[in-house]
């Protein structure tokens, strides 16, 4: 499948189109950020060990 990139004439046009397309989502940006924060704070999740000295 071949896709073509959209070329915007101005930042305002880009912003308007992005806002229009984001309104179609079933979630809000606040919900997305809350989910990311919950994932980062889930210390019991598999693969999340203690930080080592290199991480600090």
Backbone bond lengths (Angstrom), bond angles and torsions (degrees), N, CA, C in turn:
res aa  C-N    CA-C-N  psi(-1)  N-CA   C-N-CA  omega(-1)  CA-C   N-CA-C  phi
1 X - - - 1.444 - - 1.528 108.73 -
2 X 1.288 116.63 134.47 1.448 121.73 -178.60 1.526 109.17 -105.88
3 X 1.319 116.38 129.01 1.460 120.44 178.34 1.518 109.15 -116.24
4 X 1.299 115.06 149.99 1.457 119.64 177.34 1.512 108.86 -113.10
5 X 1.311 115.86 143.23 1.460 121.01 179.45 1.519 109.64 -81.69
6 X 1.290 114.60 141.12 1.462 120.73 178.36 1.522 108.72 -81.75
7 X 1.321 117.00 132.18 1.458 122.01 177.29 1.525 107.70 -109.35
8 X 1.315 115.14 120.51 1.463 121.08 -179.98 1.519 110.16 -93.65
9 X 1.301 115.68 146.70 1.476 120.69 179.44 1.516 111.95 -82.64
10 X 1.341 116.78 -22.98 1.461 120.18 -179.91 1.516 109.10 -153.51
11 X 1.319 114.62 165.04 1.449 119.52 176.52 1.526 110.12 -64.88
12 X 1.301 117.04 -36.91 1.460 121.15 179.42 1.528 111.29 -59.95
13 X 1.328 116.20 -40.30 1.455 120.38 178.44 1.540 110.04 -64.93
14 X 1.327 115.62 -43.87 1.459 120.53 177.31 1.529 110.91 -59.56
15 X 1.320 115.73 -48.96 1.458 120.65 -178.18 1.535 111.48 -60.94
16 X 1.319 116.01 -43.64 1.465 121.14 179.58 1.536 111.17 -60.42
17 X 1.334 116.43 -45.02 1.464 120.56 -179.90 1.529 111.69 -67.09
18 X 1.328 117.01 -39.78 1.462 120.63 179.04 1.527 110.74 -65.83
19 X 1.305 117.51 -42.22 1.463 120.46 177.78 1.520 110.70 -64.20
20 X 1.296 116.02 -40.60 1.467 120.35 178.72 1.527 110.57 -62.72
21 X 1.321 116.87 -43.51 1.465 119.22 -179.26 1.526 111.79 -72.04
22 X 1.333 118.15 -30.83 1.464 119.65 179.58 1.522 111.86 -72.34
23 X 1.311 117.34 -22.96 1.461 120.19 177.79 1.521 111.35 -67.52
24 X 1.327 116.78 -19.64 1.463 121.19 179.95 1.522 111.95 -80.08
25 X 1.329 117.72 -13.97 1.459 120.86 179.96 1.521 109.90 -71.56
26 X 1.324 115.48 153.29 1.463 120.65 179.66 1.522 112.51 -88.58
27 X 1.306 117.18 5.34 1.459 120.93 -176.68 1.527 109.78 -133.09
28 X 1.309 116.11 162.44 1.460 120.64 177.89 1.523 109.24 -104.41
29 X 1.292 116.59 165.40 1.460 120.52 177.94 1.518 110.29 -63.66
30 X 1.328 117.45 -33.99 1.461 120.59 176.82 1.528 110.77 -62.24
31 X 1.326 116.68 -41.51 1.467 120.35 177.68 1.524 110.80 -63.39
32 X 1.334 117.06 -40.53 1.463 121.19 179.40 1.527 110.77 -63.61
33 X 1.337 116.50 -44.76 1.463 120.33 179.85 1.519 111.35 -66.15
34 X 1.332 117.16 -39.56 1.462 120.61 176.79 1.519 110.95 -59.85
35 X 1.319 116.69 -42.80 1.458 121.19 179.57 1.532 110.85 -64.28
36 X 1.328 117.37 -43.50 1.467 120.56 178.05 1.522 110.64 -61.74
37 X 1.331 116.67 -42.28 1.453 120.66 -179.50 1.525 110.45 -64.74
38 X 1.339 117.08 -42.48 1.462 120.41 178.28 1.528 110.92 -61.00
39 X 1.332 117.40 -41.48 1.465 120.97 179.47 1.524 111.00 -63.23
40 X 1.329 116.96 -40.37 1.461 120.39 179.91 1.518 111.55 -68.36
41 X 1.318 117.71 -30.70 1.453 121.91 -177.36 1.520 113.37 -90.10
42 X 1.318 118.04 -2.04 1.456 122.00 -178.82 1.523 109.38 -82.56
43 X 1.332 115.80 84.84 1.460 120.89 -175.82 1.520 112.69 -74.84
44 X 1.328 117.61 -15.20 1.453 120.61 179.80 1.520 112.73 -89.17
45 X 1.316 117.23 -2.18 1.461 120.99 -178.10 1.523 110.35 -66.39
46 X 1.323 117.25 144.67 1.470 120.24 178.48 1.528 110.67 -59.25
47 X 1.316 115.82 142.50 1.461 119.99 177.55 1.512 113.16 85.48
48 X 1.309 116.67 -0.62 1.465 119.56 178.46 1.524 108.45 -105.80
49 X 1.303 115.29 96.49 1.457 119.93 179.33 1.517 109.89 -96.44
50 X 1.296 114.40 -174.50 1.465 118.51 175.29 1.520 109.47 -67.68
51 X 1.295 115.44 150.89 1.468 119.70 177.12 1.518 109.11 -71.22
52 X 1.310 115.00 145.86 1.450 117.97 175.06 1.521 109.27 -99.24
53 X 1.301 117.52 177.35 1.466 121.89 -175.60 1.526 111.62 -61.97
54 X 1.335 117.88 -28.43 1.466 120.49 -178.97 1.526 111.96 -69.83
55 X 1.330 117.75 -27.53 1.465 121.34 -178.41 1.518 112.78 -75.95
56 X 1.329 117.43 -21.68 1.466 119.83 -174.70 1.484 112.88 -88.53
